[in-house]
Amino acid sequence: MAAVMTRESAGASLRPLLWTSAVFAGGVLLHADRVPPWAAAVALLLIAWRLLTAYRGGGYPGVAARALLALTLVTIVILRFHTLNGLAAGTTLLVLMAGLKLLETRAARDQFVMVGAGLFLLLAACLDRQDLVRAPLYGLHAWLCCGALAVIAAPATSARAALALAGRALLYAVPLALLLFVFFPRLPGAFWAIPRSDVALSGLSDTMNPGSIGKLATSYDAAFRVQFSGPAPPSPERYWRGPVLHEFDGQSWRRTPTELSAHPSREYLGTPYRYRVQLEASHQRWWFALDTPTQAPDDRVLLTYDDMLLGAEPLREPASFDEVSYTHTRTTQPLEGAARRRDTALPRSGNPRTHELAQKMRERAGSDAALVEAVLAYLRTGGFVYSLEPERLGADAIDDFLFRTRVGFCGHYASAFVVLMRAAGVPARVVTGYLGGEWIPYGGYFLVRQSDAHAWAEVWLEGRGWTRVDPTAVVAPERLLRGILDLMPQELSAGARLLHASPWLNELLQRWDAANAWWTNRVVKFDYEAQLGLLERLGIRSPDVRALGWAFMLALCLWLAVIAWQVGRSFRPARPDPLARAYARLCRKLARIASRAPHEGPLAFGAALVAKRPELRTSVLPLLERYAELRYGPPVPESRAQDVRAFREAVARLSLPRSAAALSQT
């Protein structure tokens, strides 16, 4: 590999490189958990190589070697992401190419380019994630970038002075940022958040096997938050509806891909609950609502025939919506045709003992409602146990669960109940979602975590329609009143268990979640509608985009005027000290005899005066000599103030002869 040998001094020329490397390293660390680990490692190794070579001296790759290395890295990125477009691939490519650029930094221009790369990495991080916990990191990195610009422009600048200058500049920019936030016209849609295609799905999916929900139950992550505009439903009725599953293959349940089926007419009973939901990004299409929602909250969301909210696109960023739900409904029209066949279908073979049990219960029961009670009684009295760690089931999973293990989680009980009902000819389906939620008093909302994931059943009863039945409630009735974290804290990780068990840590976590919710609602999700609401509260009613533009321009001009005034103040000359003011007074008195040229010092001025008026040798010349001694002579701190005061008093007492002044004017 060809190399160009260089040696750089460890003096002022190394300081800008250190700041430049710090800016780039900070940008890489902002994406350390997003870019592939090898890409971050390569970038950090290139930083270390550049600094070590600059300090000790050594060789850098030549142009041909750098070009070959760049081509290799681009090829690896394409093989990894199959594209160079998108936030993930683009950020990875920027990290690697900026690392190579660092190897060829020689002049200040190159270092400015690297700071620009650091700012682009900061922008990419802001587009990727807007969490409250990351906001201080973004602010610190912006501060570091501005400080690096000051050091590169003036290498002799100390770190303290550079950071102070950068801090002042950022503080000056805060009012402009607020003006942009309030007045800059907001466009519909996600303008400043770019979706990622490589993020793992979270939460419930459109399939369920008995153990899948049990995996979610140990997660402490938030799923969504709910704020009611009035009284909230009691805990046993807080079922949050998600994917509804119809197809069963003997092991797993799946959603039927016929979301456009006709929605049955129904009568809503009881209290309407009005609330607002703040969903976390799940990269799934489900919008969770209190069972049963009455309408689609958005044009991009469909209220399906089985009463779930289905988005047109996966939820790639947090979303909020308002909804109205009833916890009780009634449908009088019959369930017929394809809809009935869909929710009574079972595999042709498998689980023979379950089918036999269902037929016996069907014969003894006088109605479908009586059959439901019989199945629930069987689960209640059959020695079944609620557990997150059941045994693995065999090929006939339902038979295995009902007649051998009798230990399971909500998914086991919902699945077994629906199979029993279908085997007896009663339409039934599995509903997945969440149950309950933790009350957060500091924000006035319920926090629903992934650990609140739940599965229940719905059966079709003539004259009532689809009716919710939760078989888990007869095995573990306390699950309706308490979350899984309270029932089985031993299933949590050590960290989550500590947070949940300690009252003050739990309170601190609740406060932090309330702050996160405020940040998401008021800042991240500040859209056009929220902007209009804020402006209306400020007294600006029904502004259009043009009015917002004029308001922003007016505010921008006001900000620029304030900045110009502030900058002008900083360039005003400093007020002269007492010694300089006394000397200026002396020069004004002497101007009646001779004016001092701007380039003349006190001694030269005194010599010119004495040459013109010899009689001033004893009165004026000592004062000028004393001023030169005080201003330019060796300092005497202990008598400085007294000497300056004596000089000022001597200047005040000086009185020039009138004859000398008159002669100077003839």
Beta strands, then each sheet from edge to edge (+ up, - down):
strand 1: 3-6
strand 2: 58-61
strand 3: 207-208
strand 4: 222-228
strand 5: 239-245
strand 6: 247-248
strand 7: 253-254
strand 8: 267-269
strand 9: 273-279
strand 10: 286-287
strand 11: 289-290
strand 12: 301-303
strand 13: 309-311
strand 14: 319-325
strand 15: 328-330
strand 16: 385-386
strand 17: 407-408
strand 18: 428-435
strand 19: 438-440
strand 20: 445-449
strand 21: 453-461
strand 22: 465-469
sheet 1: 1+ 2-
sheet 2: 3+ 7- 6+
sheet 3: 14+ 9- 4+ 20- 19+
sheet 4: 11+ 5- 18+ 21- 22+
sheet 5: 8+ 15-
sheet 6: 10+ 13- 12+
sheet 7: 16+ 17+
end
